[in-house]
Amino acid sequence: MKKILLLVAVLTATSLMTFGQTNKVWNVGNDPVLFPVSSGYATGNNPTIDGLTITPGGTTVTNMAVVEANAKTFTSPTTSVAYTFINRFKYNGAGYSGAAAADAVPTVNMPTQRYLSFQVAGNSTIYVIGASGSTGSSRNLFLTDGATLIGTVNFPDSPLNEGTFTYTGPATTLYLFTNAAINMYYISATNVLLSGINTPNASKRIVEIQNYDILGKQVSKNAKGMIVQKVTYDDGTTSTLKSFVKSEK
């Protein structure tokens, strides 16, 4: 039995590398493999999950990207696409010091804490579904390239809301952060660049590799089909890679 890895990937003892550019969906509210129920990440732990980097930042952050049960449904008023979510993904705070829920624009364009980031090869359309993290108070989600505010999406506390950002420009890193706590359920982006080393610290050592199928069930290292590989390093950080493996006689 010969196995062919259709998605090119190189896994070494110190890094996980991926190549190419693609449209990405980070279904943070309904992907038990890549975004399982979790108590979140603390300062110094910046995992990259399928091209999406989670950065707690700051000095004392302990609960960025908490994933917890929160069943919701949402039908897009613009596309009529229906979504079902089992969890919510929590920022648990703002992306910069001194932020206020009334901020219509951020006071900085380079976030310092509690932010998500990803690389794009050029022009990109980013679509999000979320809600305010506070009853009765709307919150803003900002997209920047670190220097310029690209757009703002406002989220009421209920029901869920959607929004679209449009980035026009060269290859860059984009940052998603908030003026106060927001709960995310879905993020997608076009023209995402998956190149380079997800975990650039060469001193890291792989301590565990786990394979899952698309339903979130752990499978053996010899499993075939669509496989999500989760790599855990000795400092607690993780990286993930989706691959399709088929068997050939």
N, C-alpha and C positions, 0 to 999 in steps of 0.2 A: 504494500500500500504506500503510495507516494503522496505526500502532502505538498500542496502548492499554496504558498502565501501570496494572495492576490494584491493585498495592500502592503507596499514596501515598508518595512520597518526594521530598524537595527536596534537591538537591545544589548547594551554592554553592561559591565559591572558597575559603571559609574553614571550612565545617562540613558535617557529614553529619547530617541530622535524621530521626528516625523517630517515629511516633505510634501510640498504642493500647496495648492490653494483650493478652497471649496466653499460652498454655502454650508453654514453650520446651524444646528438647532441645539440649544441647551435647555432641555425640558426640565428645569430645576424643580418643578412641582409634580412631575410624574415620570421620573427616571430612577428607579430604585437601585440601579447598578452604579451609575456615575454620581448620583446625588442621593445617597441613602439617608435615612433618618440619622441625624448627627447633632452633637452638642456644639459644633462649630469649631473654628480655628482661633488660635491665640497669636499675639504678636510674635513674629519671627518664623511663623509657619505659613508659607505662601504656596500652596499646591497649584499645579496647573492641571486642569481636568478637561481633556479633549479640546485643548486650545484655549480654554478660559482660565485665566489666573485669578485666584482669590487672594487678596492682600489685606490682612487685618490692620497692619501698619501701627502707627501710634507707639505708645510705650506700655500700655496696660490693657490693651484689647484682649478679651478672652472668649468672645462669643460671636465673631463674624461668621456669617453663612450657616447659622443654625438651620437645620432642616427638621421640621416637625409635622405631624399629622394635621391636615387642615383641608378636608375635602371641599372642592368647589367645582362648579361648571361655569363655562363662559362661552357665549356665542358671539363672534366678532360682528359688530354692526356694519362693518365695511366689506367683509368677505363672506359672511355667513358661515364660516368655518366654526365647528363646535369643538370645544376643548374640555377635557375632564382632568382634574388634578386631585391627587391624594395627599399632597404635602404643600407646604409653603417654605420658601427660602428667605431667611431674614437677614437684612443688613444690620439691624439692631443699633442703628445710629448713623450719624452724618459722616461725610467724607472729608471734613476739614474742621479744624478747631474754631470754636466760636460760632458755629452754624446755628441758624434758627429756622423753625418751620415756616416763617414768613419770607425767607429769602427767595426772591424770584429768580435770582442768578447767584451762582456761587461767588464767594469773595476771592477764591483762587481757582485756577483752571487745572492745576496739578494737584490731585487729591493727596492727602497725607495719611489717611486711614480709611478702613472699611470701603474698599473699592474693588471692582472687577475690571479686568483689562484683557484685551486680545489684539492680535496684529491683523491688519488687513493689507492686501496687496495694492490697494487703490480705492476707487469709489466703492462705497458700501451702503446698503440699506439695512438698518437695524430695527427689528420689531420686538416689542416687549409687552407683556401682560403682568399687571401687578395691582397692589392696593396699598393705601396708607397703613402704617403700623400703629395708628392711633385712632380710636373711635372719635368721630366728629371733627377730625382735623385732616385736611389734605396735605400732601407732601409732594416735593418735586424730585424727579430723577434727571440728572444732568449727564450729557455726553460731551466729552472734550477730547482733544488730541494732546492734552498736557499744556497747551499754550492758548488755545482758542475754544470758546464755548460753541459747540456745534448745534446743540438743541436742548430743549427741556420738555419733559412729559410730566403732566400733573396727574397724581393718583388720589382720588377720594378714598375714604375709608371703606365704602361699600356702595355699589357692587364693584367687582373687578373692572379695571379699565385697561385699554390698550393704547399704544402710541408707536409712532414711527420716527426714527431719526434718519437723515440723509447726509452721509459724509461724501464730499467731493474733494479729491486731492490725491497726492502720491501715497505710497506705502507708508504706514505709520502704525503706532500703537494707539488704540482708543480706550478711554476710561469711562466707566459707568459708576457714578456715585450720587449721593443724596444730600438733601439739606436736613433730613431727619429720618427716623426709622421708616423703611418701606419693606413690604413683603413682596417678593418676586415669585412668579409662577412659570414664566416662559420667556426665553430670550432667543432670538435668531439673528444671524448676520450673513450677508453675502460677501463673497470675495475674501474670506478669511484666509490668512496666510499661516500655514502649518509648516514652518521651516525652522530649523535650528534645534537647540537642545532645550527640552522642557525643564530639565533640572541641571543648570549649568555648573553647580558646585561639584567639582570632580572629587572632593573628599567624601562625598556621600557614598554609602554602601547599601546595596539592595539587600533587604532582609526577608522579603516575602513577595511572591508573585501569585496573584489569584486570578482565575479565569471565570467569566460569567457569560451566560447566554443573554439574549435580548430581553428576556423576561425577568432577569435579575437572579436567576438560579445559578449557584456556583457549579462549575463543571470541571472535568479533569483537564490536564494540560494537553491531552490528545484529542480533545473534542473538536468537532468540525462545524462549519457554518459560521454565522456572525458571532464573533467572540469579542468581549470587552476584557482587556487585560489591565488589572490594577496592580501597580508596582509601589511597594512601600519601602522607604529608605530608613536608615538607622537614626535619622533625626526626626522621624515622625511624618515627614512630608510624603506626598503621593503623586504619582503621575498615572495617566490612563491612555490607552490606545485601542481604537476599534479596528478589528481585522476580519477579513473573510477567508476562511480556510476550507478548501474542498479536497476530497479524497479522489484519487485517480488510480486505477489498477495498472 
